[in-house]
């Protein structure tokens, strides 16, 4: 099951530009199904109810052309809970980061 998030009332602002997603040995990771290279972008997610959170969003393919301070809209933002060796968290992945259409927090 995929868990897609409703981002309609959240504003996403880039806080760190796209970087290659790497494994523990520094090798650039690729999507297991498509073989496309993975990139990670740090964003601040802001909504009026909950305030702000910093997310690392992974995208596959070409590195997103975004700059710090730019507002973006994640396309098909998916939350992927994980647990390993007593640690846990949520990883975020999007099909792409739309730089043309941005949604403002309600």
N, CA, C and O atoms as CSV, one atom per row, in Angstrom:
chain,resi,resn,atom,element,x,y,z
A,1,UNK,N,N,0.834,-1.168,0.000
A,1,UNK,CA,C,0.000,0.000,0.000
A,1,UNK,C,C,0.887,1.242,0.000
A,1,UNK,O,O,1.880,1.311,0.724
A,2,UNK,N,N,0.519,2.209,-0.812
A,2,UNK,CA,C,1.244,3.468,-0.856
A,2,UNK,C,C,0.459,4.513,-0.073
A,2,UNK,O,O,-0.767,4.577,-0.167
A,3,UNK,N,N,1.168,5.328,0.699
A,3,UNK,CA,C,0.548,6.369,1.505
A,3,UNK,C,C,0.871,7.728,0.908
A,3,UNK,O,O,1.952,8.270,1.140
A,4,UNK,N,N,-0.065,8.285,0.134
A,4,UNK,CA,C,0.141,9.588,-0.469
A,4,UNK,C,C,-0.412,10.671,0.453
A,4,UNK,O,O,-1.471,10.497,1.056
A,5,UNK,N,N,0.300,11.774,0.560
A,5,UNK,CA,C,-0.067,12.851,1.476
A,5,UNK,C,C,-0.823,13.961,0.755
A,5,UNK,O,O,-0.529,14.285,-0.395
A,6,UNK,N,N,-1.806,14.540,1.451
A,6,UNK,CA,C,-2.530,15.698,0.943
A,6,UNK,C,C,-1.669,16.926,1.230
A,6,UNK,O,O,-1.459,17.281,2.390
A,7,UNK,N,N,-1.180,17.562,0.197
A,7,UNK,CA,C,-0.293,18.725,0.353
A,7,UNK,C,C,-1.000,20.027,0.011
A,7,UNK,O,O,-0.356,21.066,-0.132
A,8,UNK,N,N,-2.322,19.978,-0.122
A,8,UNK,CA,C,-3.068,21.136,-0.611
A,8,UNK,C,C,-3.022,22.345,0.318
A,8,UNK,O,O,-3.196,23.473,-0.142
A,9,UNK,N,N,-2.794,22.139,1.607
A,9,UNK,CA,C,-2.758,23.270,2.537
A,9,UNK,C,C,-1.366,23.482,3.134
A,9,UNK,O,O,-1.227,24.062,4.211
A,10,UNK,N,N,-0.366,23.019,2.445
A,10,UNK,CA,C,1.006,23.121,2.927
A,10,UNK,C,C,1.858,23.850,1.906
A,10,UNK,O,O,1.738,23.609,0.704
A,11,UNK,N,N,2.718,24.739,2.379
A,11,UNK,CA,C,3.677,25.423,1.523
A,11,UNK,C,C,5.028,24.760,1.728
A,11,UNK,O,O,5.456,24.548,2.862
A,12,UNK,N,N,5.700,24.433,0.628
A,12,UNK,CA,C,7.009,23.789,0.675
A,12,UNK,C,C,8.050,24.765,0.132
A,12,UNK,O,O,7.933,25.256,-0.991
A,13,UNK,N,N,9.068,25.038,0.945
A,13,UNK,CA,C,10.139,25.952,0.554
A,13,UNK,C,C,11.459,25.194,0.581
A,13,UNK,O,O,11.776,24.533,1.570
A,14,UNK,N,N,12.220,25.285,-0.487
A,14,UNK,CA,C,13.513,24.605,-0.574
A,14,UNK,C,C,14.486,25.244,0.413
A,14,UNK,O,O,14.650,26.464,0.428
A,15,UNK,N,N,15.132,24.418,1.236
A,15,UNK,CA,C,16.123,24.912,2.193
A,15,UNK,C,C,17.528,24.400,1.882
A,15,UNK,O,O,18.512,24.880,2.444
A,16,UNK,N,N,17.611,23.420,0.981
A,16,UNK,CA,C,18.909,22.909,0.527
A,16,UNK,C,C,18.693,22.276,-0.841
A,16,UNK,O,O,17.778,21.470,-1.014
A,17,UNK,N,N,19.528,22.635,-1.814
A,17,UNK,CA,C,19.336,22.169,-3.188
A,17,UNK,C,C,19.553,20.665,-3.326
A,17,UNK,O,O,20.059,20.012,-2.413
A,18,UNK,N,N,19.166,20.130,-4.470
A,18,UNK,CA,C,19.258,18.698,-4.747
A,18,UNK,C,C,20.699,18.202,-4.662
A,18,UNK,O,O,21.636,18.823,-5.164
A,19,UNK,N,N,20.830,17.051,-4.001
A,19,UNK,CA,C,22.118,16.364,-3.898
A,19,UNK,C,C,21.894,14.897,-4.225
A,19,UNK,O,O,20.789,14.389,-4.033
A,20,UNK,N,N,22.912,14.207,-4.713
A,20,UNK,CA,C,22.754,12.768,-4.949
A,20,UNK,C,C,22.440,12.046,-3.641
A,20,UNK,O,O,23.019,12.357,-2.600
A,21,UNK,N,N,21.522,11.082,-3.699
A,21,UNK,CA,C,21.252,10.229,-2.547
A,21,UNK,C,C,22.296,9.127,-2.589
A,21,UNK,O,O,22.438,8.443,-3.603
A,22,UNK,N,N,23.024,8.952,-1.501
A,22,UNK,CA,C,24.134,8.003,-1.488
A,22,UNK,C,C,23.937,6.924,-0.428
A,22,UNK,O,O,23.200,7.104,0.542
A,23,UNK,N,N,24.612,5.807,-0.640
A,23,UNK,CA,C,24.588,4.737,0.357
A,23,UNK,C,C,25.684,4.997,1.387
A,23,UNK,O,O,26.349,6.032,1.340
A,24,UNK,N,N,25.873,4.066,2.309
A,24,UNK,CA,C,26.858,4.244,3.389
A,24,UNK,C,C,28.297,4.326,2.890
A,24,UNK,O,O,29.184,4.789,3.607
A,25,UNK,N,N,28.520,3.880,1.671
A,25,UNK,CA,C,29.871,3.911,1.111
A,25,UNK,C,C,30.064,5.074,0.144
A,25,UNK,O,O,31.094,5.162,-0.525
A,26,UNK,N,N,29.077,5.969,0.066
A,26,UNK,CA,C,29.196,7.159,-0.779
A,26,UNK,C,C,28.823,6.968,-2.229
A,26,UNK,O,O,29.026,7.871,-3.041
A,27,UNK,N,N,28.271,5.793,-2.581
A,27,UNK,CA,C,27.870,5.548,-3.970
A,27,UNK,C,C,26.478,6.110,-4.222
A,27,UNK,O,O,25.600,6.027,-3.364
A,28,UNK,N,N,26.285,6.681,-5.403
A,28,UNK,CA,C,25.002,7.253,-5.797
A,28,UNK,C,C,23.975,6.127,-5.916
A,28,UNK,O,O,24.185,5.161,-6.650
A,29,UNK,N,N,22.865,6.257,-5.191
A,29,UNK,CA,C,21.824,5.234,-5.213
A,29,UNK,C,C,20.926,5.406,-6.439
A,29,UNK,O,O,20.771,6.501,-6.980
A,30,UNK,N,N,20.344,4.284,-6.851
A,30,UNK,CA,C,19.430,4.277,-7.988
A,30,UNK,C,C,18.134,3.589,-7.585
A,30,UNK,O,O,18.123,2.759,-6.676
A,31,UNK,N,N,17.045,3.933,-8.260
A,31,UNK,CA,C,15.753,3.310,-8.024
A,31,UNK,C,C,15.860,1.828,-8.355
A,31,UNK,O,O,16.395,1.462,-9.401
A,32,UNK,N,N,15.358,0.981,-7.478
A,32,UNK,CA,C,15.466,-0.469,-7.677
A,32,UNK,C,C,14.686,-0.971,-8.886
A,32,UNK,O,O,15.085,-1.946,-9.524
A,33,UNK,N,N,13.565,-0.302,-9.204
A,33,UNK,CA,C,12.724,-0.764,-10.315
A,33,UNK,C,C,13.149,-0.181,-11.653
A,33,UNK,O,O,13.186,-0.896,-12.654
A,34,UNK,N,N,13.473,1.118,-11.685
A,34,UNK,CA,C,13.732,1.791,-12.966
A,34,UNK,C,C,15.213,2.000,-13.260
A,34,UNK,O,O,15.594,2.206,-14.412
A,35,UNK,N,N,16.041,1.950,-12.235
A,35,UNK,CA,C,17.467,2.210,-12.421
A,35,UNK,C,C,17.819,3.691,-12.460
A,35,UNK,O,O,18.991,4.051,-12.571
A,36,UNK,N,N,16.791,4.565,-12.367
A,36,UNK,CA,C,17.054,6.006,-12.391
A,36,UNK,C,C,17.796,6.425,-11.116
A,36,UNK,O,O,17.550,5.897,-10.032
A,37,UNK,N,N,18.707,7.385,-11.276
A,37,UNK,CA,C,19.448,7.892,-10.123
A,37,UNK,C,C,18.511,8.647,-9.187
A,37,UNK,O,O,17.536,9.259,-9.624
A,38,UNK,N,N,18.824,8.594,-7.877
A,38,UNK,CA,C,18.003,9.249,-6.869
A,38,UNK,C,C,18.690,10.511,-6.365
A,38,UNK,O,O,19.908,10.556,-6.196
A,39,UNK,N,N,17.869,11.537,-6.129
A,39,UNK,CA,C,18.346,12.808,-5.584
A,39,UNK,C,C,17.472,13.182,-4.400
A,39,UNK,O,O,16.299,12.811,-4.346
A,40,UNK,N,N,18.039,13.912,-3.456
A,40,UNK,CA,C,17.296,14.328,-2.280
A,40,UNK,C,C,17.334,15.848,-2.169
A,40,UNK,O,O,18.370,16.477,-2.382
A,41,UNK,N,N,16.169,16.429,-1.829
A,41,UNK,CA,C,16.028,17.877,-1.669
A,41,UNK,C,C,15.469,18.137,-0.278
A,41,UNK,O,O,14.477,17.526,0.120
A,42,UNK,N,N,16.095,19.033,0.456
A,42,UNK,CA,C,15.590,19.407,1.774
A,42,UNK,C,C,14.605,20.554,1.613
A,42,UNK,O,O,14.902,21.553,0.959
A,43,UNK,N,N,13.414,20.399,2.223
A,43,UNK,CA,C,12.388,21.445,2.160
A,43,UNK,C,C,11.821,21.690,3.549
A,43,UNK,O,O,11.883,20.828,4.426
A,44,UNK,N,N,11.267,22.884,3.729
A,44,UNK,CA,C,10.503,23.202,4.920
A,44,UNK,C,C,9.037,23.122,4.528
A,44,UNK,O,O,8.594,23.806,3.606
A,45,UNK,N,N,8.285,22.281,5.235
A,45,UNK,CA,C,6.851,22.157,5.007
A,45,UNK,C,C,6.147,22.987,6.067
A,45,UNK,O,O,6.322,22.744,7.261
A,46,UNK,N,N,5.348,23.968,5.642
A,46,UNK,CA,C,4.702,24.896,6.570
A,46,UNK,C,C,3.200,24.891,6.363
A,46,UNK,O,O,2.712,25.083,5.249
A,47,UNK,N,N,2.463,24.666,7.465
A,47,UNK,CA,C,1.009,24.829,7.402
A,47,UNK,C,C,0.548,25.571,8.658
A,47,UNK,O,O,1.228,25.554,9.685
A,48,UNK,N,N,-0.594,26.210,8.566
A,48,UNK,CA,C,-1.094,27.083,9.622
A,48,UNK,C,C,-1.426,26.327,10.908
A,48,UNK,O,O,-1.312,26.895,11.993
A,49,UNK,N,N,-1.831,25.065,10.812
A,49,UNK,CA,C,-2.218,24.290,11.994
A,49,UNK,C,C,-1.036,23.762,12.785
A,49,UNK,O,O,-1.013,23.870,14.011
A,50,UNK,N,N,-0.061,23.196,12.103
A,50,UNK,CA,C,1.021,22.471,12.769
A,50,UNK,C,C,2.367,23.175,12.768
A,50,UNK,O,O,3.309,22.685,13.391
A,51,UNK,N,N,2.487,24.299,12.094
A,51,UNK,CA,C,3.772,24.980,12.012
A,51,UNK,C,C,4.636,24.364,10.933
A,51,UNK,O,O,4.137,23.976,9.877
A,52,UNK,N,N,5.949,24.271,11.195
A,52,UNK,CA,C,6.890,23.830,10.157
A,52,UNK,C,C,7.609,22.542,10.537
A,52,UNK,O,O,7.844,22.258,11.712
A,53,UNK,N,N,7.946,21.782,9.521
A,53,UNK,CA,C,8.792,20.592,9.643
A,53,UNK,C,C,9.785,20.621,8.494
A,53,UNK,O,O,9.486,21.141,7.419
A,54,UNK,N,N,10.957,20.067,8.719
A,54,UNK,CA,C,11.948,19.934,7.653
A,54,UNK,C,C,11.878,18.503,7.146
A,54,UNK,O,O,11.963,17.551,7.921
A,55,UNK,N,N,11.722,18.364,5.827
A,55,UNK,CA,C,11.640,17.055,5.194
A,55,UNK,C,C,12.748,16.899,4.172
A,55,UNK,O,O,13.159,17.865,3.529
A,56,UNK,N,N,13.220,15.688,4.030
A,56,UNK,CA,C,14.123,15.333,2.944
A,56,UNK,C,C,13.280,14.541,1.956
A,56,UNK,O,O,12.802,13.451,2.273
A,57,UNK,N,N,13.096,15.092,0.751
A,57,UNK,CA,C,12.260,14.444,-0.255
A,57,UNK,C,C,13.149,13.868,-1.350
A,57,UNK,O,O,13.971,14.569,-1.939
A,58,UNK,N,N,12.965,12.575,-1.608
A,58,UNK,CA,C,13.725,11.887,-2.654
A,58,UNK,C,C,12.936,11.925,-3.954
A,58,UNK,O,O,11.723,11.715,-3.966
A,59,UNK,N,N,13.645,12.198,-5.055
A,59,UNK,CA,C,13.063,12.147,-6.395
A,59,UNK,C,C,14.008,11.356,-7.294
A,59,UNK,O,O,15.223,11.366,-7.095
A,60,UNK,N,N,13.441,10.673,-8.280
A,60,UNK,CA,C,14.244,9.870,-9.210
A,60,UNK,C,C,14.368,10.578,-10.544
A,60,UNK,O,O,13.499,11.364,-10.922
A,61,UNK,N,N,15.447,10.299,-11.255
A,61,UNK,CA,C,15.649,10.873,-12.589
A,61,UNK,C,C,16.687,11.972,-12.570
A,61,UNK,O,O,17.741,11.838,-11.948
A,62,UNK,N,N,16.384,13.055,-13.254
A,62,UNK,CA,C,17.287,14.205,-13.306
A,62,UNK,C,C,17.195,14.973,-11.993
A,62,UNK,O,O,16.132,15.001,-11.373
A,63,UNK,N,N,18.294,15.600,-11.556
A,63,UNK,CA,C,18.215,16.382,-10.314
A,63,UNK,C,C,17.253,17.557,-10.490
A,63,UNK,O,O,17.315,18.259,-11.500
A,64,UNK,N,N,16.363,17.776,-9.515
A,64,UNK,CA,C,15.437,18.908,-9.621
A,64,UNK,C,C,16.205,20.221,-9.710
A,64,UNK,O,O,17.179,20.430,-8.986
A,65,UNK,N,N,15.764,21.099,-10.595
A,65,UNK,CA,C,16.406,22.405,-10.746
A,65,UNK,C,C,15.682,23.390,-9.834
A,65,UNK,O,O,14.767,24.098,-10.253
A,66,UNK,N,N,16.115,23.413,-8.581
A,66,UNK,CA,C,15.500,24.269,-7.572
A,66,UNK,C,C,16.592,25.059,-6.862
A,66,UNK,O,O,17.763,24.680,-6.886
A,67,UNK,N,N,16.197,26.157,-6.233
A,67,UNK,CA,C,17.162,26.967,-5.494
A,67,UNK,C,C,16.630,27.228,-4.093
A,67,UNK,O,O,15.424,27.157,-3.858
A,68,UNK,N,N,17.521,27.528,-3.174
A,68,UNK,CA,C,17.153,27.809,-1.792
A,68,UNK,C,C,16.194,28.990,-1.754
A,68,UNK,O,O,16.432,30.018,-2.389
A,69,UNK,N,N,15.110,28.835,-1.005
A,69,UNK,CA,C,14.100,29.870,-0.886
A,69,UNK,C,C,12.971,29.742,-1.880
A,69,UNK,O,O,11.959,30.431,-1.752
A,70,UNK,N,N,13.116,28.876,-2.869
A,70,UNK,CA,C,12.094,28.694,-3.892
A,70,UNK,C,C,10.940,27.855,-3.346
A,70,UNK,O,O,11.160,26.875,-2.634
A,71,UNK,N,N,9.716,28.244,-3.682
A,71,UNK,CA,C,8.531,27.478,-3.307
A,71,UNK,C,C,8.293,26.406,-4.361
A,71,UNK,O,O,8.330,26.678,-5.561
A,72,UNK,N,N,8.046,25.177,-3.893
A,72,UNK,CA,C,7.796,24.054,-4.792
A,72,UNK,C,C,6.546,23.308,-4.340
A,72,UNK,O,O,6.082,23.479,-3.212
A,73,UNK,N,N,6.015,22.491,-5.220
A,73,UNK,CA,C,4.891,21.614,-4.891
A,73,UNK,C,C,5.290,20.181,-5.214
A,73,UNK,O,O,5.480,19.851,-6.384
A,74,UNK,N,N,5.422,19.323,-4.209
A,74,UNK,CA,C,5.731,17.923,-4.487
A,74,UNK,C,C,4.578,17.260,-5.231
A,74,UNK,O,O,3.419,17.425,-4.852
A,75,UNK,N,N,4.883,16.523,-6.274
A,75,UNK,CA,C,3.883,15.796,-7.052
A,75,UNK,C,C,3.844,14.359,-6.541
A,75,UNK,O,O,4.866,13.673,-6.524
A,76,UNK,N,N,2.670,13.911,-6.129
A,76,UNK,CA,C,2.481,12.556,-5.590
A,76,UNK,C,C,3.446,12.290,-4.432
A,76,UNK,O,O,4.233,11.345,-4.478
A,77,UNK,N,N,3.379,13.130,-3.393
A,77,UNK,CA,C,4.247,12.966,-2.220
A,77,UNK,C,C,3.806,11.742,-1.429
A,77,UNK,O,O,2.659,11.641,-0.994
A,78,UNK,N,N,4.735,10.826,-1.255
A,78,UNK,CA,C,4.473,9.560,-0.575
A,78,UNK,C,C,5.260,9.490,0.729
A,78,UNK,O,O,6.442,9.833,0.771
A,79,UNK,N,N,4.590,9.039,1.799
A,79,UNK,CA,C,5.246,8.804,3.086
A,79,UNK,C,C,5.514,7.306,3.207
A,79,UNK,O,O,4.625,6.484,2.986
A,80,UNK,N,N,6.752,6.965,3.560
A,80,UNK,CA,C,7.131,5.562,3.680
A,80,UNK,C,C,7.734,5.311,5.059
A,80,UNK,O,O,8.925,5.545,5.266
A,81,UNK,N,N,6.904,4.826,6.025
A,81,UNK,CA,C,7.434,4.517,7.357
A,81,UNK,C,C,8.479,3.408,7.264
A,81,UNK,O,O,8.366,2.506,6.435
A,82,UNK,N,N,9.510,3.484,8.133
A,82,UNK,CA,C,10.552,2.470,8.130
A,82,UNK,C,C,10.998,2.199,9.571
A,82,UNK,O,O,10.825,3.041,10.452
A,83,UNK,N,N,11.568,1.025,9.797
A,83,UNK,CA,C,12.138,0.642,11.084
A,83,UNK,C,C,13.302,-0.304,10.824
A,83,UNK,O,O,13.146,-1.319,10.146
A,84,UNK,N,N,14.476,0.036,11.370
A,84,UNK,CA,C,15.675,-0.773,11.186
A,84,UNK,C,C,16.546,-0.694,12.435
A,84,UNK,O,O,16.838,0.396,12.928
A,85,UNK,N,N,16.956,-1.839,12.939
A,85,UNK,CA,C,17.887,-1.910,14.073
A,85,UNK,C,C,17.471,-1.017,15.234
A,85,UNK,O,O,18.305,-0.307,15.796
A,86,UNK,N,N,16.197,-1.042,15.599
A,86,UNK,CA,C,15.710,-0.258,16.719
A,86,UNK,C,C,15.478,1.211,16.426
A,86,UNK,O,O,15.058,1.955,17.312
A,87,UNK,N,N,15.741,1.643,15.211
A,87,UNK,CA,C,15.494,3.031,14.798
A,87,UNK,C,C,14.292,3.037,13.871
A,87,UNK,O,O,13.998,2.035,13.219
A,88,UNK,N,N,13.590,4.178,13.813
A,88,UNK,CA,C,12.453,4.269,12.909
A,88,UNK,C,C,12.235,5.705,12.490
A,88,UNK,O,O,12.768,6.636,13.093
A,89,UNK,N,N,11.448,5.867,11.455
A,89,UNK,CA,C,11.158,7.204,10.945
A,89,UNK,C,C,10.251,7.117,9.732
A,89,UNK,O,O,9.625,6.090,9.471
A,90,UNK,N,N,10.197,8.215,9.000
A,90,UNK,CA,C,9.393,8.275,7.787
A,90,UNK,C,C,10.267,8.852,6.678
A,90,UNK,O,O,10.883,9.905,6.844
A,91,UNK,N,N,10.312,8.156,5.557
A,91,UNK,CA,C,11.015,8.651,4.375
A,91,UNK,C,C,9.962,9.235,3.434
A,91,UNK,O,O,8.828,8.759,3.384
A,92,UNK,N,N,10.351,10.269,2.691
A,92,UNK,CA,C,9.421,10.933,1.773
A,92,UNK,C,C,9.958,10.843,0.354
A,92,UNK,O,O,11.150,11.019,0.104
A,93,UNK,N,N,9.042,10.563,-0.572
A,93,UNK,CA,C,9.421,10.468,-1.972
A,93,UNK,C,C,8.340,11.134,-2.814
A,93,UNK,O,O,7.150,11.008,-2.526
A,94,UNK,N,N,8.760,11.838,-3.849
A,94,UNK,CA,C,7.821,12.487,-4.760
A,94,UNK,C,C,8.181,12.116,-6.184
A,94,UNK,O,O,9.335,11.823,-6.497
A,95,UNK,N,N,7.170,12.134,-7.039
A,95,UNK,CA,C,7.398,11.881,-8.464
A,95,UNK,C,C,8.271,12.995,-9.033
A,95,UNK,O,O,9.172,12.748,-9.836
A,96,UNK,N,N,7.988,14.238,-8.602
A,96,UNK,CA,C,8.774,15.396,-9.023
A,96,UNK,C,C,8.465,16.553,-8.086
A,96,UNK,O,O,7.581,16.461,-7.234
A,97,UNK,N,N,9.206,17.642,-8.256
A,97,UNK,CA,C,8.942,18.880,-7.525
A,97,UNK,C,C,8.546,19.931,-8.543
A,97,UNK,O,O,9.362,20.355,-9.361
A,98,UNK,N,N,7.290,20.352,-8.491
A,98,UNK,CA,C,6.759,21.327,-9.438
A,98,UNK,C,C,7.169,22.725,-8.983
A,98,UNK,O,O,6.843,23.147,-7.874
A,99,UNK,N,N,7.880,23.429,-9.840
A,99,UNK,CA,C,8.337,24.783,-9.505
A,99,UNK,C,C,7.415,25.857,-10.067
A,99,UNK,O,O,7.583,27.035,-9.751
A,100,UNK,N,N,6.455,25.479,-10.886
A,100,UNK,CA,C,5.561,26.457,-11.510
A,100,UNK,C,C,4.343,26.735,-10.651
A,100,UNK,O,O,3.968,27.890,-10.452
A,101,UNK,N,N,3.729,25.687,-10.144
A,101,UNK,CA,C,2.513,25.860,-9.340
A,101,UNK,C,C,2.854,25.673,-7.872
A,101,UNK,O,O,3.354,24.617,-7.484
A,102,UNK,N,N,2.595,26.661,-7.069
A,102,UNK,CA,C,2.833,26.531,-5.642
A,102,UNK,C,C,1.520,26.766,-4.906
A,102,UNK,O,O,0.668,27.536,-5.349
A,103,UNK,N,N,1.380,26.091,-3.785
A,103,UNK,CA,C,0.166,26.195,-2.989
A,103,UNK,C,C,0.516,26.904,-1.695
A,103,UNK,O,O,1.511,26.567,-1.052
A,104,UNK,N,N,-0.296,27.887,-1.302
A,104,UNK,CA,C,-0.031,28.621,-0.074
A,104,UNK,C,C,-0.781,27.981,1.077
A,104,UNK,O,O,-1.876,27.448,0.895
A,105,UNK,N,N,-0.188,28.035,2.267
A,105,UNK,CA,C,-0.820,27.485,3.456
A,105,UNK,C,C,-2.123,28.212,3.740
A,105,UNK,O,O,-2.214,29.432,3.602
A,106,UNK,N,N,-3.125,27.449,4.136
A,106,UNK,CA,C,-4.428,28.042,4.420
A,106,UNK,C,C,-4.504,28.512,5.863
A,106,UNK,O,O,-5.531,29.041,6.287
